[in-house]
Amino acid sequence: MKYYFQEKQAVMKALQSSESGLRASEVEKRLGTYGKNKLAEEKKTSLFARFLKQLADPMILVLLAAAILSGITSAYAGESFADVFIILFVVVLNSVLGVVEENKAEKAIDALKTMTAATSKVLRDGKVIVVKSEELVPGDIIRLEAGDSVPADARIIECASMKVEESALTGESVPVEKTSDSLDANGQEIPLGDRRNMVYMGSSVVYGRGVAVVCGTGMQTEMGKIADALIQSKEEATPLQLKLAGLSKILTWAVLGICVIVFVIGLIKAGAFSTLVVLNTFMLAVSLAVAAIPEGLVAVVTIVLSIGVTKMSKKNAVIRRLTAVEALGCAQVICSDKTGTLTQNKMTVVDSYGADAEKLGTAMCLCSDAELDEETGSAVGEPTECALVNYANKIFLNKNKLKKLWPRVGEAPFDSMRKMMSTVHAAETGYVQYTKGAPDEILRRCTRICTENGVVALTEDEKDKIRRQNKEMADKALRVLAAAYRDFPEKPGSFEPKELENDMVFLGMYGMIDPVRPEAKAAVEKCREAGIRVVMITGDHIDTAIAIAKDLGILKDRSQAIMGQELDSLSDEELDRVIGKYNVYARVQPEHKVRIVNAWKRCGKVTAMTGDGVNDAPSIKAADIGVGMGITGTDVTKNVADMILADDNFATIVSAVEEGRKIYANIRKAIQFLFSSNLSEVLGVFLATLLGFTLLKPAHILWINLITDSFPALALGMERGEPDAMKKRPRNAKAGLFSGGVGIDVLYQGVFVTILILAAYFIGHRMEAGAWEITNSPDGMTMAFLTMSMAEIFQSFNMRSRRGSIFKLEGQNIWLWCGAALALILTTVVIYVPFLVNAFGFTSISFVEYMTAMGLAFLIIPMVEVVKLIQRHFGKTT
């Protein structure tokens, strides 16, 4: 039942309630029917379950299988279990990092619960009592006063100048004046923000008082709908997660296929099927599996993202989910809430009209219940009245000083019927009355006007001029208030409105608005240059939304704006077709925001959603990148967001996007580096298997992948961003990790390194045995290991730029130099420290062999430089 359309008596009858409230026995029955006035909680995933989920990754399963096979072979052959321990260490490390990175424990519902009132004043059995808010049921009569939180959705049945702050639900920055009258919309649906005879859970009373009958509790409230949307919405993977998951599956099948081929070839070459032959052949297959899997990939990506998170936090962008860093880099649409995000969420006087600025400011300031806090220099109270007091203070009219000069002696409080309020103050020569309110109502009660030439009669021409000025301000979406005054020689005998509010002198008008953030306009322009579309979604009035959007450069004309009611008439298919037409959505409800975000996602756009209120939470969770406000944002919004703006600055999103683009570019460099290295290992081991000798053992490959690969890969993640990163359009989220020629680069670089390590093996065997025969060689294996390790270190310097010469790059990557030095030291230690030499099956090679292997490794730099030169040449001609 839509209670806001119904008369009070019909609502009471429908809810089977009365003005004396419900009986205690009836409350017990209804509690059994409707349940407690609480929000449902989302089931949390345990830490152990999340750890097991990490182990279910296909690449991890292949490594576990490799560890088991290696353990069986080592036990049978009486060898050490070094391979097993190293593989298990890698598995556990990756899984722990994955669990830490996930951070999926949602606190949104708990935050929603804290926003609801703890206790409520309710009328039961004809008496007003205080009960726990969770014990309220539909039909309860609740009493609300200024400062109270609204405990449930309710229809107002009595109202006295009541204003309710609903910005968390509707996005409106101005408290809503409430009424007990039924509403009429000629059969049309009324948006939540316009239901002036309803109050909703999660909002708060800021002025006046009222009585209401509860019509929705718990999950049946508007807040409950938001909680349900948060529970039901699924957290979707980011583009990078999807690509890595796809890559994991491809690698798994490729590894299994190659292992089967190698195993079969090994058995055929052995010509026998003894247990030892089978196990040795299995170990060859295990070596290949270990070589094909980039064990350090997950750790490298996670740490590079973590480094990005640290950098962003210094720029006031707090990342709650690591993968959101990468997703930001390909953001194509930013759906932004207006209030508190693009605007300051602070009503401010921006226009005025009147001959005597000092007298107009004094009237507006004194005819207000907001107070000036001397410590902060800012007003405290209802937002509109705060705007008046703050503006007066700005023009050197301090309210605290004015109160001493003209103390208030009486008042006629604001009334929504009169649309004005009046205060009477003692003055030096008598008393003065100040009145403020709706311009039309003030004008009706004025007979004179204050001009530059003094107080004169108010003519029709002057009235028309005032009305035109009022319309001009209203057309700019300003909230307009007028002020007037009246002098009394003696204290008025009555403070009734009808005695005070007539025969007044018109002073002028103030125009107020929630102003645009100073930096937001430049941020929107920067988004446009970067090919990112900014869309405003707000619960505010369409005129206000259009005015703000025009000021920001988000839209050009009214045809690019649409209201929530119009969205209701569109199916999802129709919305998908017209979604690109609109840049502004006004008077929307939470479900509208989710529809808009999902429509953009269905159109293939990587979508970010920013907001601060509870009403933004479902859409923030549904978006690819959810952005919450750190200062004005509710706990609910912060808990579902992927990123929180510590300074509530829209411009911070732009710098975060720029950082995200740089991080993704660096991750691609690291992935290219790792896969070219792994390809060389696979090719080397595969060719050695065909030729009948052991090039590298599983432990050798794991060491290279974790030490020699990982440190330089991490350093590549610290590379500077390209200077034109925000001049390019967002990358295609569907483009593969190896698109744009990366796959070809991986292939030729992997082949080059394979040639070098095979050359090192044969040269090492020649220097050891004095012959070129193909057989197992300790010196050859050790030199191949050294060449492989150092070739990858030198290759990491090649990867600082995919196309540019490393000899022409500006600046140095100190982290890469440090990583290279560390990898060199650890590699040297492994082949010269006795117990490590024995554990890895190496031999201590001579200085000449050492330098020969280093020289072969260095050749990767000129080899790649030549290819880059050719690529640059053909790139220019193309």
VENWO-V376466 format. One record per residue. D_LAST is the distance of its C-alpha to the last C-alpha in Angstrom with 2 decimals. Layout:
BEGIN
d_last-><D_LAST/D_LAST>
END
This chain:
BEGIN
d_last-><67.18/65.51/68.21/66.87/67.85/71.37/74.52/75.83/78.76/76.54/74.30/77.37/78.76/75.54/75.38/79.14/79.75/82.29/82.71/84.71/81.83/81.76/84.50/83.88/84.51/81.93/79.35/79.88/79.38/76.17/74.79/75.30/73.51/70.57/70.28/69.90/67.91/65.17/61.48/60.39/58.75/55.65/56.27/54.72/53.10/54.94/53.35/54.27/52.74/49.45/49.60/50.23/47.29/45.05/46.54/45.62/41.90/40.87/39.50/42.75/44.83/43.13/43.91/47.51/47.88/46.60/49.21/51.99/51.14/50.87/54.26/55.92/54.65/55.66/59.11/59.70/58.61/60.37/57.21/56.24/54.67/51.95/49.17/50.93/51.45/47.89/46.46/48.96/48.18/44.50/45.50/47.93/45.62/42.80/45.31/47.00/43.74/42.85/46.24/46.05/42.58/43.66/46.38/47.01/50.62/50.87/53.45/52.80/55.98/58.13/56.78/57.56/61.09/61.65/60.89/63.82/67.30/69.59/72.81/73.76/76.86/77.97/81.04/82.88/86.45/86.84/86.06/83.02/81.94/78.96/77.14/73.98/71.11/70.27/73.70/73.00/73.10/72.42/75.44/76.11/76.95/75.15/75.83/73.04/73.38/71.14/69.41/69.60/66.66/66.65/67.47/66.62/65.52/68.53/69.83/71.58/75.22/76.41/74.43/75.42/72.66/70.39/66.75/64.41/61.18/58.71/55.34/54.66/54.86/53.78/51.65/54.03/54.88/58.26/61.27/62.41/65.89/67.69/70.35/72.69/72.42/70.70/67.40/66.68/63.17/64.27/63.16/59.71/58.63/58.96/56.23/57.51/57.27/59.60/62.30/64.74/67.67/65.96/65.32/62.96/62.95/60.92/61.64/64.36/67.11/66.82/69.66/72.83/74.15/74.23/75.50/73.32/73.74/71.30/69.39/66.70/66.72/64.44/61.52/62.74/61.82/58.59/58.00/58.70/55.99/53.50/54.87/54.54/50.92/50.21/51.99/50.35/46.73/44.75/42.51/39.05/36.57/33.58/29.99/30.03/33.46/32.38/29.38/31.61/34.31/32.03/30.76/34.43/35.39/32.63/33.54/37.21/36.95/34.64/37.12/40.09/38.57/37.75/41.19/42.94/41.14/41.98/45.54/46.11/44.66/46.80/49.94/49.34/48.80/51.91/53.98/56.40/56.74/58.94/58.59/57.22/54.57/53.52/53.32/51.40/48.92/48.67/47.89/44.99/43.66/44.32/42.38/39.36/39.77/40.01/36.95/34.81/35.88/34.40/37.81/36.73/33.98/36.37/38.02/34.82/33.42/36.89/37.38/33.96/34.79/38.27/36.97/34.92/38.15/40.01/37.50/37.59/41.38/41.50/39.63/42.20/40.17/42.36/40.64/43.04/40.67/38.12/35.46/35.50/33.61/30.52/31.10/31.12/27.52/26.41/29.13/28.13/31.63/34.52/37.84/40.22/43.98/45.29/48.57/48.30/44.51/43.18/46.70/49.35/51.82/54.44/56.11/56.07/57.76/55.13/57.20/60.86/63.33/66.80/68.89/70.21/67.38/69.83/72.24/69.46/67.95/71.42/72.14/68.90/69.34/73.02/72.82/70.65/71.35/68.35/69.38/67.76/67.20/68.00/66.28/62.86/63.34/62.14/64.10/65.08/65.82/64.49/60.95/61.87/64.98/63.12/60.74/63.82/65.40/62.17/61.61/65.24/64.84/61.76/63.92/66.66/68.85/69.54/71.06/73.27/74.84/75.14/76.95/79.55/80.10/80.21/81.11/80.70/84.05/83.09/80.31/79.47/76.58/73.49/74.02/71.35/73.81/74.46/70.90/72.22/74.16/76.69/78.10/81.24/81.58/84.51/84.23/86.43/88.23/88.08/85.35/81.91/80.02/76.21/74.52/70.84/69.21/67.49/67.45/69.12/71.93/72.51/72.57/75.25/77.57/77.21/79.55/78.42/75.25/74.54/73.19/72.75/76.28/77.78/78.70/79.17/79.72/76.72/76.28/74.34/71.90/71.25/70.86/68.28/66.37/66.39/65.24/62.31/61.32/61.65/59.35/56.73/56.69/56.69/53.75/51.77/52.75/55.23/58.39/61.19/64.63/67.46/70.41/73.96/77.16/80.92/83.72/87.00/90.10/91.20/89.61/88.91/91.48/88.83/85.17/84.68/81.60/83.76/85.87/83.02/80.07/81.42/82.15/79.22/77.30/73.56/71.50/67.85/64.83/62.06/58.66/57.09/53.87/52.02/49.51/45.78/44.85/43.80/40.57/39.64/38.23/35.69/34.80/34.19/31.91/29.93/29.64/28.27/25.54/24.70/24.53/27.96/30.64/34.18/37.05/40.69/43.35/46.95/50.53/51.41/52.29/49.54/50.46/50.18/46.87/45.38/46.66/45.14/41.78/41.60/42.42/39.60/37.05/36.83/37.92/38.43/41.33/43.94/42.22/39.85/42.90/44.99/48.22/49.20/51.74/49.07/47.04/50.14/50.02/46.47/45.88/43.04/41.14/41.71/40.73/37.41/36.67/37.57/36.66/33.63/35.97/38.13/37.64/41.34/43.92/47.50/50.86/49.31/51.09/49.83/49.10/46.98/44.76/44.21/43.41/40.80/39.09/39.21/37.85/34.70/34.38/34.88/31.99/29.78/29.73/30.51/33.57/35.63/39.19/41.22/44.98/48.32/51.04/52.42/51.11/47.54/48.08/47.34/44.04/43.04/43.74/41.92/38.67/35.83/36.63/40.15/40.87/44.49/46.19/48.06/50.68/51.55/50.31/52.90/53.25/52.25/48.86/48.26/49.21/46.80/43.86/40.99/40.71/43.42/42.96/45.70/45.65/45.22/42.33/39.56/37.32/37.75/35.79/32.74/33.02/33.56/30.38/28.46/30.22/29.49/25.73/25.98/28.30/26.12/23.14/25.69/27.15/23.85/23.64/27.25/26.75/23.88/26.20/29.21/27.74/26.18/29.68/31.45/29.40/30.44/34.02/34.00/32.58/34.99/38.04/37.22/36.86/39.97/41.86/41.03/42.15/45.30/45.17/44.61/41.60/42.02/44.56/43.98/45.41/43.02/39.97/41.35/41.98/38.42/37.02/39.37/39.60/36.78/34.12/35.56/36.17/32.67/31.22/33.50/32.49/28.79/30.07/31.29/27.96/27.38/25.30/22.00/23.11/21.01/22.25/24.16/21.52/19.49/20.70/22.74/21.16/22.06/25.38/24.95/21.72/22.78/23.19/20.77/18.00/14.51/14.49/17.94/19.64/17.63/18.30/21.93/22.23/21.14/22.95/26.00/26.14/26.01/28.91/30.82/30.77/32.10/34.91/36.06/36.17/38.22/40.62/41.35/41.66/43.99/46.10/46.28/47.46/49.99/51.39/50.44/48.93/45.62/47.19/45.60/47.93/48.30/48.19/49.01/47.39/44.28/44.03/44.55/41.94/39.42/40.21/39.78/36.49/35.17/36.31/35.00/31.65/31.04/32.16/29.79/26.98/27.74/26.83/23.40/23.02/23.58/19.82/17.35/14.68/16.74/19.23/22.74/24.13/22.43/23.24/25.83/29.14/30.47/31.14/34.88/35.20/32.86/34.95/38.10/36.84/35.90/39.32/41.15/39.39/40.20/43.84/44.35/42.78/45.03/48.02/47.51/47.67/50.57/52.94/55.50/55.97/52.21/51.74/54.38/53.06/49.56/50.88/49.38/50.98/51.03/48.79/49.43/47.68/45.97/44.68/43.55/41.56/40.12/38.80/37.39/35.67/34.03/32.87/31.32/29.11/26.77/25.44/24.27/23.03/20.72/19.74/18.49/16.29/14.94/14.25/12.20/10.31/9.76/8.68/5.97/5.14/5.38/3.82/0.00>
END
